[in-house]
Amino acid sequence: DLAIIQRAIQFASLNSDLNALMQLALLWSDVEPSNIQPHLMLSFQFLENGNYEQALSHMARVLDLGGDMDFTALSARTSRLETEERELLIIGMRQLTREFGNQESIHIALVQLLAQNRQLQEALTEIQLLTQTQELSPNIVMLHGQILQNMEDTSKAMQVLKSGIRKFKEDKSLRLTLARLLIQNDELVDARQQFQIIVDQNLEDWESLYSLALLDMELEKFD
């Protein structure tokens, strides 16, 4: 009976009985296969337990049922996996890109998994394809820049970030990443300009104000 299962889930949740929650969610998904909620629960539980293949399966089921899911919640947890384990997730994620091609987070998670596996050329190919097939977003720009940085192509990374900033002028993370790259490349005047824009956009951004002051000292601007 569904009502009994749901009451048992409430009781298990109050008692933080994670094993019981997982078993009950599995039972709920069998009793009511078209309901998104048990698959959301199972996705979360399997992510927390490190069972990423099972998590991926239930995350995909959420999409099948018309729900929404952020697949980067998986790739954010997989940096310490063995290469072989991550390869299985890459295979699964590639399949999902074919089934749900319009889901940006699946593509981003795939690129992140490839980068974690040091398959940087494949990651770059995927992110370049993504820029052509999906509406550009700050997340896509940032990931593209990061992949190029990992490939030690600082010049192209800065080009990508500069292009992204022209489109997303208010995005602090992109501008901050570019500023730090410019500092690493000893382009301090340009870095100062980026920090100045960040400060102009938010006069109470104390960390950026501090960075601006340090750059002024480095450039011997004491006015």
C-alpha positions, 0 to 999 in steps of 0.5 A, a space after each residue: 500500500 502506497 500510504 504505508 510506504 510513504 509513512 514508513 519513509 517519513 519514519 525512516 527519515 526522522 530516524 536518519 535510517 538511510 538503508 531503510 530509506 533506500 529500500 523503501 524508495 526502491 519499493 515505492 518505485 516498483 509500486 508507482 513506476 511513473 512517480 518521479 519522487 522515488 527516483 529523485 530519492 534514490 538518485 540522491 541516496 546513491 550519490 551519497 553512497 558513492 554508487 554512481 552507476 545506480 545514481 546515473 540510472 535513476 537520474 536518467 529515469 527522472 528525465 524519462 518521467 519529465 522531471 529535471 536533474 542536474 547531472 553535474 551533481 554526479 561529476 562533482 563527486 567523481 574526481 577521486 574515482 579510479 580511471 576504469 570506474 569513471 570510464 563506465 560513467 563516461 559511457 553511460 553519460 555519452 548514451 544520455 547525451 544521445 537520448 537527451 541532447 538538449 540537457 546542458 548539464 549532461 553535456 557538462 558532466 560528460 566534459 568534466 568526467 573526460 577531463 578528470 580522466 585526463 582525456 583532454 582532447 576528447 573533452 575539448 571536442 565535446 565542449 566545442 560541440 556543445 558551444 555549437 549545439 547549445 545556447 551559450 551559458 557562463 557555465 559552458 564558457 567557464 568549462 571551455 576555458 578550464 579545459 584549455 587551461 588544463 591543456 596549457 593553452 593559456 592564450 586560447 583560454 583567455 580568448 574564450 573567456 574574453 569572448 564570454 565576458 563580452 556576452 555575459 558582462 555581469 558574470 563575476 566568475 568569468 571576469 575573475 577567472 580571466 583576471 587571475 589568468 592575466 596575472 599568471 601571464 604577467 598582464 597586470 594592467 589588463 588584470 587590473 582593468 578586470 578587477 576594476 570592472 568587478 569593483 564598479 559592479 559591486 562596490 562592497 566586493 572587498 576581496 576584489 578591492 583588496 586584489 585591486 589594491 595589490 595590483 596598484 602597488 605592484 604597478 606602483 600606482 599609489 593614487 
